[in-house]
Amino acid sequence: MREILPFNDDWRFFAKFTPDLIHKKQPGQPVRLPHNAADLPYNYFDENSWHQKYCYQKSFSLENKDNNQVYSLIFDGAMANNKVYLNGTHLTSHTNGYTPFEVSIGEPLSDGENLLTVVLDGSENPEIPPFGGLIDYLTYAGIYRDVWLKSVPKTSIAEIKAETLNVLERQKSLIIWSKIHGDVKIDPPMTVTHTLRHPEGNLIAETSSVITEQEITLHIDGLVDIELWDIDNPILYNLTTHLTSKDIDDLITTTIGFRTAEFTPKGFFLNGKSLQILGLNRHQSYPYEGYAMGRRAQEKDAEILKYDLGCNLVRTSHYPQSPWFLDHCDRIGLLVFEEIPGWQHIGEGAWKERTLDNVERMIRRDWNHPSIILWGVRINESHDDHDFYAETNALSRKLDPTRQTGGVRYITDSEFLEDVYTMNDFIQGNEELPGVNHQRIPLRKQREVTGLNKSVPYLVTEFNGHTFPTKRTDHEQRQVEHVERYLSILDKAFGDDEISGCIGWCFADYNTHKDFGAGDRICHHGVMDMFRNPKFASYVYSSQKNPYEHPILKPVTYWARGERNIGGVLPLIILTNCDYIELQYGSDLAATEYPRRDIYPNLPHAPVIFDHNSFGEEEMGHWKKNWENVTFNGFVDDEVIICFSMVGNPVASRMEVNADWRWLKSDENDETRLVVKALDQIGNVLPYFDDPLTISITENGRLIGPDLINFRGGIATFWVRSTPLRGPMDITILSPRFPTMSYRLYVI
């Protein structure tokens, strides 16, 4: 029987590799995987500090070892240039830090204690993608994803690929390709059976065949009453593949979705219906911990993108990301554009061969995810290379003819070899274009970019980002312009049916090399900060949601009379999905404004803007008196559905703490984020509060990062991780301004 077990516990870590570690057991530092090899400060660190070799050891024995089973280890992700040894014998090497690799441990495996050693090199080896040039992100060393112990029969299922056909017809079809590992010519012969079930468990269809070859393809036709996977109804069917004979019994269950996804010259269509893509780019990195966050932290990012921000797509820039993240995108209905590792640089022969291997590994790992709608088979922002990119496209189309290819570039008139012309359009950052009166152009028409004489499938894959980086603590006027840039670009995209949509750069701030960002080793390019706390621009996204499901009303202001250079707060943008907004200032000044469709005619929900024209001359005199409180009421169908108030005299009144979830698992690395807010007297965050904060935690938890931190813009955020010890986890938070606060989590 097949068994896949977690293999993350009881590892020993060595920050300095010595050759004797390959075959000699040493004490080391006890760690549980996933693990980051280097402790990181929040900013201002030397990114070369982990450019060295590290070592992990694990001693283990297999109780009840079955000689009829084949044993292997699966590494979901280790960075980078990995070498695996068992009992001193070299088993395999793997250079790609972003895709899994499997290694058989059968022959060197002893009946007693075994010594497993993994040596990895955190250096940026120029022979290995994405390295060889400067890259605007960090590649943190370590075994940063899960490891699994796999046990299967000597003949077993190696791979499954499911392709859905005739999806928009009443009767749908399914093609299932299976690859078998081991001897298939046995007596009695083996049978493979595919069973399709509804998520509630009822049988939909079944087919089977005798196996005589390593690869077999079976069809299931005439499928009726199948629900389509959609962003609003992400239904996943269970496909069970069962391999049986007299002595063989192996079973795999794969989740699949029935859907079509097509980019056309007239936009993107999901299941035959037009859908404007509204997306963000994501790096899989976190403060202090780099890449090494567990399952639920990965899933939480998908939920923030989908539910908090209202995105319908995420681009995994610039590499394949965690299987946990992609699995959750399937479950919640978040579309994915996935791409190979790389950033601008193209290497020579061996480098290109590794890139082709990366294309294949990415597609083979992820081809059953219905959320993935586009393969990125070009190195991000690289220059043209006809032969190389003809080969990556051909390989992608051979492996998976059901999905289109894209190749992200930032140069115009680039050779178009892919199915979708994917372009990083940062034109708005150029305010000195001749002949346009120094006005910012939100986006260019696609033919201006492609240089082609016809329209093609076209997607904007990055915008804003480095052309207008904005910190969550920046002054109000910069925040306002940050918001205006997002509004104008998205409005332009929604109004052009030849642009399938826009993917903003980016979801959250991220650590980077010294050559990029603000000099502090952070690119402040996100609509959220590194801790996933929202900036004003994030509400440009969330305000496009359905108001009946999630009403939004966010004034783009700190409500301080002297924050702007000219004083006051007008013009005042309200990011909202309401029909109109009523402003009440003090006791006797009121105004009502409607969405500014004259400025933003194409957005599903244009912002409301209060300016001097919103008030009469006499009313404007009120603004020159004492600074007063304000209340905004949001109306839908002439009923108030959301209110938001701000005070004119904010003082630090209390501290509030909330966790993403209150319980953690003891049997895996499980993390939860805690957000501590310094609030004024009516519960709003104090935007420039930056006092220190001390954190202590009981022994069944581990704090990620330092125990002394600061509020940043009124918010202090940290993650805690579970240990194998169960029970209450008590967190104590001390601040010089507020009473000490205790917060309890539970490890189960």
C-alpha positions in Angstrom: 0.0 0.0 0.0 1.0 3.6 -0.6 2.0 5.7 2.4 3.3 9.2 2.4 4.3 10.5 5.9 5.7 13.8 7.1 9.4 13.7 7.6 9.9 17.2 9.1 10.8 16.4 12.7 14.0 15.6 14.5 16.5 17.2 12.1 19.8 18.7 13.1 21.1 21.9 11.5 24.7 22.9 11.0 25.4 26.5 10.0 28.9 25.5 8.9 29.4 22.5 6.7 32.4 20.2 7.1 32.9 17.1 5.0 32.8 14.7 8.0 29.0 15.6 8.4 28.3 13.5 5.3 29.0 10.2 7.1 29.3 11.1 10.8 26.5 11.9 13.2 26.9 15.2 15.1 24.9 16.9 17.7 23.9 20.1 15.7 21.0 22.4 16.4 17.6 20.6 16.7 15.2 22.0 14.1 11.9 21.1 12.5 11.2 21.7 8.9 10.4 23.9 7.0 13.5 25.8 8.1 15.4 29.0 7.2 19.1 28.6 7.3 19.9 32.2 8.3 18.3 34.3 11.0 17.2 37.6 9.3 16.7 41.1 10.6 13.7 43.0 9.3 16.0 45.3 7.2 19.6 46.6 6.7 21.3 43.2 6.6 24.0 41.7 4.4 22.2 39.5 1.9 25.6 37.7 1.3 25.6 36.4 4.8 23.9 33.1 3.8 26.0 32.6 0.6 27.7 29.5 2.0 27.2 25.8 2.5 24.8 24.5 5.1 24.1 21.0 6.3 21.0 19.1 7.7 21.2 15.7 9.3 18.5 13.3 10.4 18.9 9.9 12.0 16.0 7.5 11.5 15.1 3.8 11.4 12.2 2.2 9.6 10.3 0.0 11.8 8.5 -2.9 10.1 10.4 -2.3 6.9 8.7 -4.2 4.1 11.0 -5.6 1.4 8.1 -5.5 -1.1 7.9 -1.8 -0.8 10.0 1.0 -2.4 11.1 3.8 -0.1 11.9 7.3 -1.2 12.1 10.9 0.1 10.3 13.8 -1.4 11.7 17.3 -0.9 9.1 19.9 -1.8 11.8 22.7 -1.9 15.3 23.3 -0.8 17.5 26.3 -1.7 19.7 25.6 -3.5 22.2 23.3 -5.3 21.3 20.4 -3.0 23.2 17.1 -2.5 21.6 14.2 -0.6 23.5 11.4 1.2 22.3 8.3 3.0 24.8 6.5 5.3 27.6 8.4 3.5 26.5 7.4 0.0 25.6 10.2 -2.4 22.1 9.6 -3.7 21.2 12.7 -5.8 21.8 16.3 -6.6 19.2 18.9 -7.4 19.9 22.5 -8.4 16.4 24.1 -8.7 15.4 25.6 -5.4 11.7 25.9 -6.3 10.6 22.5 -7.5 10.4 19.2 -5.7 12.8 16.3 -6.1 12.4 12.7 -5.1 15.2 10.4 -4.1 15.1 6.6 -3.7 16.6 5.4 -0.4 16.2 1.7 -1.0 19.7 0.4 -1.6 21.8 2.2 1.1 18.9 1.8 3.6 19.9 -0.3 6.6 17.6 -2.2 9.0 19.0 -0.2 11.9 19.7 3.5 12.3 20.3 5.5 9.1 22.0 8.8 8.7 20.5 11.2 6.2 22.6 14.2 5.2 21.5 17.1 3.0 24.2 19.6 2.0 22.9 22.8 0.3 24.7 25.9 -0.9 23.0 29.3 -0.4 25.4 31.0 -2.9 24.0 32.5 -6.0 25.7 30.1 -8.4 25.8 31.7 -11.9 25.3 28.3 -13.5 21.8 27.9 -11.9 18.7 29.9 -12.7 17.7 32.5 -11.5 21.3 33.5 -10.8 23.9 34.9 -13.1 22.8 38.6 -12.9 21.2 40.9 -10.4 17.8 39.8 -9.3 15.3 41.9 -7.5 14.4 39.4 -4.7 16.2 37.2 -2.3 16.6 33.4 -2.4 16.8 32.3 1.2 18.9 29.2 1.9 17.5 26.2 3.7 15.1 23.2 3.4 12.2 25.7 3.4 9.4 23.4 2.3 8.2 20.0 3.6 9.9 16.7 3.3 8.0 13.4 3.0 8.8 9.7 3.4 7.1 7.8 0.7 6.5 4.1 0.6 4.9 2.4 -2.4 4.7 -1.1 -3.9 7.5 -2.2 -6.2 5.2 -1.3 -9.1 3.3 1.9 -8.5 1.6 4.9 -10.0 4.3 7.5 -10.8 2.2 10.3 -12.3 -1.4 11.2 -13.2 -2.5 13.9 -15.7 -6.2 14.7 -16.2 -7.3 16.7 -19.2 -10.9 17.9 -19.4 -12.5 18.1 -22.9 -15.8 19.5 -24.3 -16.2 21.4 -21.1 -18.8 23.8 -22.4 -20.9 21.0 -23.9 -23.6 19.1 -22.0 -21.6 15.9 -22.3 -18.1 16.4 -21.2 -15.0 14.2 -21.5 -12.0 13.3 -19.4 -8.6 12.1 -20.7 -6.5 10.5 -18.0 -2.8 9.7 -18.6 -1.0 7.5 -16.1 2.6 6.6 -15.8 3.6 3.5 -14.0 6.9 2.9 -12.2 8.3 -0.6 -12.0 7.7 -3.8 -13.8 4.4 -3.8 -15.7 4.7 -7.1 -17.5 3.7 -9.4 -14.6 1.4 -12.3 -14.3 -1.4 -12.0 -13.5 -1.5 -8.6 -15.2 -2.3 -5.4 -13.4 -5.4 -3.3 -13.8 -5.7 0.5 -13.5 -9.1 1.9 -12.5 -10.0 5.6 -12.6 -13.0 6.6 -10.5 -14.5 10.1 -10.6 -16.5 11.3 -7.7 -18.4 14.5 -6.8 -16.9 16.3 -3.7 -19.8 15.0 -1.7 -18.7 11.4 -2.5 -21.3 10.2 -5.0 -19.9 8.2 -8.0 -19.8 10.0 -11.3 -18.0 7.6 -13.6 -15.5 4.8 -13.6 -13.2 3.2 -16.2 -10.5 0.6 -16.1 -8.0 -1.3 -18.3 -5.3 -3.9 -18.1 -1.8 -2.5 -18.0 0.9 -3.7 -20.4 3.0 -0.5 -20.9 4.6 2.1 -18.6 2.2 4.7 -19.9 -1.6 4.4 -20.5 -4.3 6.8 -21.6 -7.9 6.2 -20.9 -11.0 8.2 -21.8 -14.2 8.9 -19.9 -16.9 10.3 -22.2 -20.5 11.2 -21.8 -20.1 13.0 -18.4 -23.3 14.9 -17.6 -24.4 17.1 -14.7 -20.8 18.3 -14.2 -20.4 21.6 -12.4 -17.8 23.9 -13.8 -14.9 25.1 -11.6 -15.2 28.9 -11.5 -13.9 31.7 -9.3 -17.3 31.9 -7.6 -17.9 28.2 -7.6 -14.5 26.4 -7.3 -15.8 22.9 -7.3 -13.2 20.2 -7.2 -13.9 16.6 -8.2 -12.0 13.7 -6.8 -10.2 11.4 -9.3 -9.0 8.2 -7.7 -6.5 6.0 -9.6 -6.2 2.5 -8.4 -3.5 0.1 -9.5 -4.2 -3.6 -8.6 -3.0 -7.1 -9.2 -2.5 -10.2 -7.1 0.4 -8.6 -5.1 0.0 -4.9 -6.0 -2.3 -2.3 -4.5 -1.6 1.3 -5.1 -4.0 4.3 -5.0 -3.8 8.0 -5.6 -6.5 10.7 -5.4 -6.2 13.8 -7.4 -8.5 16.8 -7.3 -9.5 18.2 -10.7 -11.8 20.9 -12.0 -13.7 21.2 -15.2 -13.2 24.6 -16.8 -12.0 26.4 -19.9 -9.6 29.4 -19.8 -8.7 31.3 -22.9 -6.9 34.6 -23.6 -8.1 36.1 -26.9 -7.5 39.4 -28.8 -10.8 40.5 -27.2 -9.9 39.6 -23.6 -9.9 36.7 -21.3 -12.7 34.2 -21.1 -13.3 31.7 -18.2 -15.8 29.0 -19.1 -16.8 31.0 -22.2 -17.6 34.2 -20.2 -15.6 37.4 -20.3 -13.6 38.1 -17.2 -11.5 41.2 -16.6 -8.4 40.1 -14.7 -7.7 42.0 -11.5 -4.5 40.6 -10.0 -1.4 41.1 -8.0 2.1 39.6 -8.1 3.3 37.7 -5.1 6.6 36.8 -3.6 6.5 33.9 -1.2 8.8 35.6 1.3 8.1 36.7 4.9 9.9 39.0 7.4 12.6 37.3 9.5 11.7 33.8 8.1 12.4 34.2 4.4 10.6 31.4 2.5 10.3 29.0 5.4 6.6 29.4 6.4 4.2 26.5 6.7 1.0 25.4 5.2 -1.5 27.8 6.8 0.7 30.9 6.4 0.8 30.1 2.7 -3.0 29.5 2.6 -3.6 32.8 4.4 -1.8 34.8 1.6 -4.2 33.2 -0.9 -7.2 34.2 1.3 -5.9 37.8 1.7 -5.6 38.1 -2.1 -9.0 36.6 -2.8 -11.2 37.8 0.1 -9.6 40.9 1.5 -8.3 42.5 -1.7 -10.9 41.0 -4.1 -8.3 39.8 -6.7 -9.3 37.1 -9.1 -5.7 36.2 -10.1 -2.2 36.0 -8.7 1.1 35.7 -10.6 3.7 33.6 -8.8 6.6 36.0 -9.4 9.1 34.8 -10.3 9.1 31.1 -9.7 6.9 28.1 -8.8 5.5 28.6 -5.3 4.4 26.5 -2.4 2.1 23.5 -3.2 0.0 24.6 -0.2 -0.6 28.0 -1.7 -1.6 26.5 -5.1 -3.9 23.9 -3.5 -5.7 26.7 -1.7 -6.0 28.7 -4.9 -7.8 25.7 -6.3 -10.1 25.5 -3.3 -11.1 29.2 -3.1 -11.2 30.1 -6.8 -8.1 32.2 -7.2 -6.6 32.1 -10.7 -2.9 31.6 -11.1 -0.3 32.6 -13.7 2.8 30.5 -12.8 6.2 31.0 -14.2 9.7 29.6 -14.2 12.6 31.0 -12.0 14.5 33.9 -13.4 14.9 37.7 -13.6 16.2 39.5 -16.7 19.3 37.4 -17.1 19.8 34.5 -19.6 22.8 32.3 -19.1 24.7 30.0 -21.5 24.3 26.4 -22.5 24.0 24.6 -19.1 22.0 27.4 -17.7 19.5 27.1 -20.5 19.3 23.3 -20.1 18.4 23.8 -16.5 15.7 26.3 -17.5 14.2 23.8 -19.8 14.2 21.3 -16.9 12.6 23.9 -14.8 9.8 24.3 -17.3 9.2 20.6 -17.3 9.3 20.2 -13.5 6.9 23.2 -13.0 4.3 21.8 -15.5 4.6 18.2 -14.3 4.1 19.2 -10.7 1.2 21.5 -11.3 -0.7 20.4 -14.4 -3.8 19.2 -12.5 -4.4 22.5 -10.8 -7.6 24.1 -12.3 -6.6 27.5 -10.8 -3.5 27.7 -13.1 -4.5 29.2 -16.4 -1.2 30.3 -17.9 2.4 29.0 -18.0 5.2 31.6 -17.9 7.9 30.1 -20.0 10.1 33.1 -20.5 12.6 34.6 -18.0 10.9 37.6 -16.5 11.9 40.8 -18.3 14.6 39.2 -20.4 15.5 40.2 -23.9 14.6 38.1 -26.9 16.3 34.8 -27.6 14.5 33.1 -30.5 15.9 29.6 -30.3 15.7 29.4 -26.5 12.1 30.7 -26.2 10.9 28.7 -29.2 12.2 25.6 -27.3 10.5 26.6 -23.9 7.2 27.2 -25.7 7.4 24.0 -27.6 8.1 22.0 -24.5 5.2 23.6 -22.6 2.8 22.9 -25.5 4.0 19.3 -25.7 3.6 18.7 -22.0 0.3 20.5 -21.6 -1.6 21.5 -24.7 -4.6 22.6 -22.6 -3.0 25.8 -21.3 -1.6 28.8 -23.1 1.9 30.2 -22.6 3.0 33.7 -21.7 6.4 35.3 -21.5 6.8 38.4 -19.4 8.8 41.2 -21.0 9.3 45.0 -20.4 10.7 45.9 -23.9 8.5 46.9 -26.7 8.4 45.2 -30.1 9.6 42.0 -28.5 9.3 38.8 -30.6 6.0 37.1 -29.9 6.5 33.4 -29.6 4.0 32.7 -26.8 0.2 32.5 -26.9 -0.3 35.6 -24.8 1.7 38.8 -25.0 2.4 39.4 -21.4 3.9 42.9 -20.7 5.2 44.8 -17.7 3.9 48.3 -18.6 5.5 50.9 -16.4 4.7 53.8 -18.8 3.0 55.8 -16.0 6.3 56.2 -14.3 7.5 58.4 -17.2 6.1 61.9 -16.7 8.4 63.5 -19.4 7.0 61.9 -22.5 7.1 64.3 -25.5 3.8 65.6 -26.9 1.6 64.6 -24.0 1.9 67.9 -21.9 3.7 66.0 -19.2 0.5 64.0 -18.3 0.9 60.5 -17.2 -0.3 57.8 -19.6 -1.9 55.0 -17.6 -1.3 52.2 -20.1 -0.4 52.0 -23.7 -2.5 50.4 -26.4 -1.3 46.9 -27.1 -0.2 47.6 -30.6 2.1 50.4 -29.4 3.8 47.8 -27.2 3.8 44.7 -29.5 4.6 46.5 -32.7 2.3 44.1 -34.5 -0.3 45.1 -37.1 -3.0 43.0 -35.5 -4.5 42.5 -32.0 -3.3 39.5 -30.0 -4.1 38.1 -26.6 -2.6 40.7 -24.2 -2.1 40.9 -20.5 -0.4 43.6 -18.4 1.6 41.6 -15.9 3.2 44.4 -13.8 2.5 48.1 -13.3 3.3 50.9 -10.7 5.8 49.1 -8.3 9.3 50.6 -8.7 8.0 53.7 -10.5 6.2 54.9 -7.3 7.2 52.8 -4.3 5.2 53.9 -1.2 5.7 52.9 2.4 2.6 52.4 4.6 4.0 55.2 6.8 4.6 57.7 4.0 3.0 61.1 4.2 -0.6 61.5 3.0 0.1 63.2 -0.3 2.3 60.4 -1.5 -0.4 57.9 -0.4 -3.0 59.9 -2.4 -0.9 59.8 -5.6 -0.2 56.1 -5.0 -3.9 55.5 -5.0 -4.5 57.7 -8.0 -2.0 55.8 -10.1 -3.7 52.5 -9.3 -7.1 54.0 -10.0 -6.1 55.4 -13.4 -4.3 52.2 -14.6 -7.1 49.9 -13.6 -9.7 52.2 -15.1 -7.8 52.2 -18.4 -7.6 48.4 -18.4 -11.3 48.0 -17.6 -12.1 50.3 -20.6 -10.0 48.5 -23.2 -11.3 45.1 -24.3 -8.0 44.3 -25.9 -6.4 44.2 -22.5 -7.3 41.1 -20.7 -6.5 42.7 -17.3 -3.8 44.0 -15.1 -1.6 42.4 -12.4 -0.2 45.0 -10.1 3.3 45.0 -8.8 2.8 43.9 -6.1 0.9 42.2 -3.3 3.2 42.9 -0.4 6.6 44.5 0.2 9.6 42.1 0.2 13.2 41.9 1.1 15.6 42.4 -1.8 19.3 43.0 -2.7 21.1 46.2 -1.9 20.9 47.2 -5.6 17.1 47.6 -5.4 14.5 49.1 -3.2 14.9 51.8 -0.6 18.5 50.9 0.4 17.2 49.1 3.5 17.0 45.7 1.7 13.2 46.2 1.2 11.2 46.9 -1.9 8.3 49.0 -0.7 6.3 48.1 -3.9 3.3 46.4 -2.3 -0.2 47.4 -1.7 0.5 45.9 1.6 3.6 46.0 3.8 5.8 42.9 4.5 3.5 41.9 7.3 0.4 41.9 5.1 -1.0 45.1 6.6 -2.9 47.2 4.0 -1.8 50.5 2.5 -4.4 52.9 1.2 -3.8 51.5 -2.4 -5.0 48.1 -1.3 -8.5 49.5 -1.0 -8.5 50.4 -4.7 -8.7 46.6 -5.2 -11.1 45.8 -2.4 -13.5 48.6 -3.3 -14.2 46.8 -6.6 -16.0 44.0 -4.8 -19.8 43.6 -4.6 -21.1 46.0 -1.9 -23.8 43.5 -0.9 -21.1 41.0 0.0 -18.5 43.3 1.4 -19.1 47.1 1.6 -16.0 49.2 1.5 -15.6 52.8 2.6 -12.0 54.0 3.0 -11.1 57.7 3.1 -7.6 58.3 1.8 -6.5 60.5 4.7 -5.1 60.5 8.2 -7.6 63.3 9.0 -4.9 65.7 10.2 -5.2 69.3 9.4 -1.5 69.9 8.8 -0.4 66.6 7.2 -0.6 67.9 3.6 1.7 70.6 2.4 -1.2 73.0 1.7 -3.1 72.0 4.9 -6.5 70.4 5.2 -7.6 67.2 3.5 -9.3 68.4 0.3 -9.6 67.0 -2.3 -10.5 63.9 -0.4 -10.7 60.5 -2.2 -13.1 57.9 -0.7 -12.4 54.4 -2.0 -15.8 52.8 -1.9 -18.3 50.5 -3.7 -21.3 52.4 -2.3 -23.8 54.3 -4.5 -22.9 57.6 -2.8 -21.3 58.9 0.4 -22.6 61.5 2.9 -20.0 63.5 4.8 -20.8 65.0 8.2 -18.1 67.4 9.5 -18.6 68.5 13.1 -22.2 69.3 13.9 -23.3 71.6 11.1 -21.4 70.8 7.9 -22.6 68.1 5.5 -22.1 67.2 1.9 -23.0 64.3 -0.4 -21.0 63.1 -3.4 -21.3 60.3 -5.9 -18.7 58.2 -7.7 -16.6 60.2 -10.1 -17.4 58.4 -13.3 -16.4 61.5 -15.2 -12.8 60.7 -14.2 -12.9 56.9 -13.9 -15.7 55.8 -16.3 -14.6 52.2 -16.6 -14.1 51.0 -13.0 -16.8 48.8 -11.6 -16.8 51.1 -8.6 -15.3 54.6 -9.1 -14.1 56.5 -6.0 -16.1 59.4 -4.4 -14.1 62.7 -4.2 -15.0 65.6 -1.9 -13.4 68.9 -2.9 -14.1 72.6 -2.5 -17.0 72.3 -5.0 -18.7 70.0 -2.6 -19.3 72.9 -0.2 -20.7 76.4 -0.4 -18.5 79.4 0.2 -20.1 79.9 3.7 -19.7 76.3 4.5 -16.0 76.4 3.7 -15.5 78.7 6.5 -16.2 75.9 8.9 -12.9 74.2 7.8 -11.0 77.2 9.0 -12.3 76.9 12.6 -11.3 74.2 15.1 -10.5 70.8 13.5 -13.5 68.6 14.2 -14.6 65.0 13.9 -16.0 63.6 10.7 -18.3 60.8 9.8 -18.8 59.2 6.4 -22.0 57.2 5.6 -22.1 54.9 2.7 -25.4 54.3 0.9 -26.5 51.5 -1.3 -30.1 51.5 -2.6 -30.6 54.7 -0.4 -29.8 52.8 2.8 -26.8 53.3 5.0 -24.8 50.0 4.9 -21.4 51.2 6.2 -20.2 54.1 8.4 -16.7 55.3 9.2 -15.7 58.1 11.6 -12.5 59.9 12.4 -11.7 62.2 15.3 -10.0 65.6 15.1 -8.1 65.2 18.3 -6.7 61.6 18.3 -4.9 60.4 21.4 -3.4 57.0 22.2 -6.1 55.3 24.1 -5.7 51.5 23.9 -4.0 48.5 22.3 -5.7 45.8 20.4 -4.4 42.4 19.3 -5.9 39.9 16.9 -4.6 36.6 15.5 -5.3 35.1 12.1 -6.4 32.0 14.1 -6.4 31.1 17.8 -5.3 27.4 17.5 -2.1 25.8 16.1 -1.2 22.3 15.2 1.5 20.6 17.3 2.5 18.0 14.7 3.8 20.4 12.1 5.3 23.9 11.8 2.2 25.9 12.1 2.2 29.7 12.3 -0.3 32.4 13.1 0.1 36.1 12.6 -0.7 38.5 15.4 -1.5 42.1 14.6 -1.2 44.6 17.5 -2.8 48.0 16.8 -2.4 51.3 18.7 -5.8 52.9 18.6 -7.3 56.3 19.3 -10.4 56.9 21.4 -12.8 55.6 18.8 -10.8 52.6 17.6 -8.8 54.0 14.6 -5.1 53.2 14.1 -2.8 56.0 15.0 -0.8 56.4 11.8 2.4 57.7 13.2 2.6 55.8 16.5 6.0 54.1 16.8 6.5 53.1 20.4 8.5 49.9 21.3 6.8 46.6 22.2 8.1 43.6 24.1 6.8 40.1 23.5 7.2 37.0 25.6 5.8 33.6 24.9 5.4 30.3 26.7 7.5 27.3 25.9 5.0 25.6 23.6 5.4 28.4 21.1 8.3 30.1 19.3 8.4 33.8 18.3 9.5 34.4 14.8 11.8 37.4 14.9 13.0 39.5 17.8 11.1 39.9 21.1 11.6 43.7 21.1 9.9 45.4 18.1 8.3 48.8 17.3 4.9 49.8 16.1 5.2 50.9 12.5 2.5 53.3 11.6 0.5 52.3 14.6 0.7 48.6 13.9 3.1 46.0 15.3 3.0 42.6 13.6 4.7 39.3 14.3 4.2 35.5 13.8 4.4 32.8 16.4 5.0 29.1 15.6 3.9 26.0 17.4 6.1 23.4 19.0 5.3 19.7 19.6 4.1 20.7 23.1 0.3 20.9 23.4 -1.8 23.2 25.5 -2.4 26.9 26.0 0.2 29.2 24.5 0.2 32.5 26.4 1.6 35.6 24.8 2.4 38.7 26.9 2.7 42.1 25.2 4.3 45.0 27.1 4.1 48.6 25.9 5.2 51.7 27.9 2.0 53.5 26.8 -0.6 50.9 27.4 -1.5 48.3 30.1 0.2 45.0 29.7 -1.9 42.7 27.5 -2.1 38.9 27.6 -3.3 36.9 24.6 -4.0 33.1 24.6 -3.6 30.7 21.7 -4.0 26.9 21.8 -1.7 24.2 20.5 -3.5 21.0 19.8 
